[in-house]
């Protein structure tokens, strides 16, 4: 009798502990906020939107958020595509964790690809855009949305170029350099040398290839992408010819070089102006380049109207060893809580 009672109490204790652990796991947030240290970004909230299947935004954007919060004083919140249990899943294209963070966003840094969020997330994103927040858009954000319905169909990739063409200045066209074979070296556009976003950048390099891109006349091109023969910055420029998708005319792959970073100022549907920085760089591996990181950090300062540092501190916070870009190449089983400082 006493043994039975003892076993019952032990079983109950195990069940209670298991239930408590399950509830605790369920209560863990599926987004992360990095509290700011002292710096010029005090009082500003940057919201990062990580959601692409290939270029490891779920690795690169938290790294940038750590730098901007700990080195420059911005409050930084990173939102992800997640499964129901809070595990990060870049293939979950309908997911945006905690879109409520967008309600207080002072700027948005985004690396998205073919997302199809629900109306609540879309409304919050649209409201932030219509407040006139600056947008810093990386890599596949040129084709951020697809499969949206109703009032948000306007953002779909196939609808006149969608959000990419209409707002950022370009949509997805083609890989101009050979994918995973030819990297890119940034070349400053003549006349743009003194633009604040380019302050102290040094060498700009991306091991993801150059995209074909034709920003509109109102865009200010800052950097063009020199297609290289190999995957390292010290390889020579490629020298073959290729037909443009735009008009099927042939040109040298580097004559002229394609734009890879530009700015725009666009009046949105609510009548407010968004300052926009778009770059077709931004894979997590691209961000190993100090100059490429500094370009993006500088764009946040520029977008918010803050003085850009002469040479922004972009040293990593902790270790950064990004995964090579590829479909299905994301780290499995990662929870947002694993990304804490």
MOZI-V998857 format. One record per residue. RES is the residue in three letters. OMEGA is omega in whole degrees, -180 to 180 (NA if undefined). Layout:
RES_OMEGA ; RES_OMEGA
This chain:
UNK_-180 ; UNK_179 ; UNK_179 ; UNK_180 ; UNK_-179 ; UNK_179 ; UNK_179 ; UNK_179 ; UNK_179 ; UNK_178 ; UNK_178 ; UNK_180 ; UNK_179 ; UNK_179 ; UNK_-180 ; UNK_180 ; UNK_180 ; UNK_179 ; UNK_180 ; UNK_179 ; UNK_179 ; UNK_179 ; UNK_179 ; UNK_179 ; UNK_180 ; UNK_-177 ; UNK_179 ; UNK_-180 ; UNK_178 ; UNK_170 ; UNK_180 ; UNK_175 ; UNK_175 ; UNK_-180 ; UNK_-175 ; UNK_164 ; UNK_-180 ; UNK_179 ; UNK_-176 ; UNK_-180 ; UNK_-179 ; UNK_178 ; UNK_-180 ; UNK_-177 ; UNK_178 ; UNK_177 ; UNK_-179 ; UNK_180 ; UNK_-179 ; UNK_-179 ; UNK_174 ; UNK_-173 ; UNK_-167 ; UNK_-165 ; UNK_170 ; UNK_174 ; UNK_180 ; UNK_174 ; UNK_-175 ; UNK_-176 ; UNK_174 ; UNK_178 ; UNK_178 ; UNK_179 ; UNK_177 ; UNK_180 ; UNK_-176 ; UNK_179 ; UNK_-173 ; UNK_-179 ; UNK_-171 ; UNK_169 ; UNK_177 ; UNK_166 ; UNK_-175 ; UNK_177 ; UNK_180 ; UNK_177 ; UNK_-172 ; UNK_163 ; UNK_-173 ; UNK_169 ; UNK_-177 ; UNK_-179 ; UNK_177 ; UNK_177 ; UNK_179 ; UNK_180 ; UNK_-179 ; UNK_179 ; UNK_180 ; UNK_-171 ; UNK_179 ; UNK_-172 ; UNK_165 ; UNK_-177 ; UNK_173 ; UNK_178 ; UNK_178 ; UNK_179 ; UNK_-179 ; UNK_-180 ; UNK_-178 ; UNK_-179 ; UNK_171 ; UNK_176 ; UNK_180 ; UNK_170 ; UNK_-171 ; UNK_166 ; UNK_-174 ; UNK_175 ; UNK_174 ; UNK_177 ; UNK_177 ; UNK_-177 ; UNK_174 ; UNK_-174 ; UNK_-179 ; UNK_178 ; UNK_179 ; UNK_-180 ; UNK_-178 ; UNK_176 ; UNK_180 ; UNK_180 ; UNK_178 ; UNK_178 ; UNK_-177 ; UNK_172 ; UNK_179 ; UNK_-180 ; UNK_174 ; UNK_-179 ; UNK_175 ; UNK_-169 ; UNK_-175 ; UNK_168 ; UNK_-173 ; UNK_173 ; UNK_174 ; UNK_174 ; UNK_-172 ; UNK_-170 ; UNK_171 ; UNK_178 ; UNK_177 ; UNK_-178 ; UNK_173 ; UNK_-173 ; UNK_-177 ; UNK_175 ; UNK_-180 ; UNK_-178 ; UNK_-175 ; UNK_-179 ; UNK_-176 ; UNK_-177 ; UNK_-179 ; UNK_180 ; UNK_173 ; UNK_-177 ; UNK_-179 ; UNK_-177 ; UNK_-173 ; UNK_-174 ; UNK_-174 ; UNK_176 ; UNK_175 ; UNK_176 ; UNK_176 ; UNK_176 ; UNK_-180 ; UNK_166 ; UNK_-179 ; UNK_169 ; UNK_-178 ; UNK_-173 ; UNK_179 ; UNK_180 ; UNK_-174 ; UNK_178 ; UNK_-173 ; UNK_174 ; UNK_-179 ; UNK_177 ; UNK_-177 ; UNK_178 ; UNK_177 ; UNK_-178 ; UNK_-179 ; UNK_-171 ; UNK_-176 ; UNK_178 ; UNK_-176 ; UNK_-180 ; UNK_-178 ; UNK_-178 ; UNK_172 ; UNK_-173 ; UNK_-174 ; UNK_-178 ; UNK_176 ; UNK_-175 ; UNK_176 ; UNK_178 ; UNK_166 ; UNK_-173 ; UNK_175 ; UNK_173 ; UNK_168 ; UNK_-175 ; UNK_179 ; UNK_-180 ; UNK_-178 ; UNK_-176 ; UNK_-179 ; UNK_179 ; UNK_174 ; UNK_-180 ; UNK_179 ; UNK_-174 ; UNK_171 ; UNK_-174 ; UNK_175 ; UNK_179 ; UNK_-179 ; UNK_180 ; UNK_-178 ; UNK_-173 ; UNK_177 ; UNK_-174 ; UNK_-177 ; UNK_178 ; UNK_-176 ; UNK_179 ; UNK_174 ; UNK_-173 ; UNK_178 ; UNK_179 ; UNK_-176 ; UNK_177 ; UNK_176 ; UNK_176 ; UNK_-174 ; UNK_-176 ; UNK_178 ; UNK_176 ; UNK_-177 ; UNK_176 ; UNK_171 ; UNK_-175 ; UNK_177 ; UNK_-176 ; UNK_0 ; UNK_174 ; UNK_179 ; UNK_173 ; UNK_177 ; UNK_176 ; UNK_-180 ; UNK_175 ; UNK_172 ; UNK_166 ; UNK_-170 ; UNK_175 ; UNK_-176 ; UNK_-175 ; UNK_179 ; UNK_178 ; UNK_178 ; UNK_-179 ; UNK_174 ; UNK_169 ; UNK_-172 ; UNK_169 ; UNK_-180 ; UNK_172 ; UNK_177 ; UNK_167 ; UNK_174 ; UNK_172 ; UNK_-179 ; UNK_178 ; UNK_176 ; UNK_-173 ; UNK_170 ; UNK_177 ; UNK_-179 ; UNK_-180 ; UNK_179 ; UNK_175 ; UNK_-177 ; UNK_177 ; UNK_-178 ; UNK_177 ; UNK_178 ; UNK_-178 ; UNK_177 ; UNK_177 ; UNK_-180 ; UNK_-178 ; UNK_-178 ; UNK_179 ; UNK_178 ; UNK_179 ; UNK_180 ; UNK_179 ; UNK_178 ; UNK_175 ; UNK_-174 ; UNK_176 ; UNK_-180 ; UNK_176 ; UNK_-179 ; UNK_167 ; UNK_-175 ; UNK_-176 ; UNK_176 ; UNK_177 ; UNK_-172 ; UNK_174 ; UNK_175 ; UNK_-178 ; UNK_177 ; UNK_172 ; UNK_-178 ; UNK_-176 ; UNK_-178 ; UNK_179 ; UNK_-175 ; UNK_173 ; UNK_-179 ; UNK_174 ; UNK_180 ; UNK_180 ; UNK_178 ; UNK_-175 ; UNK_180 ; UNK_176 ; UNK_NA
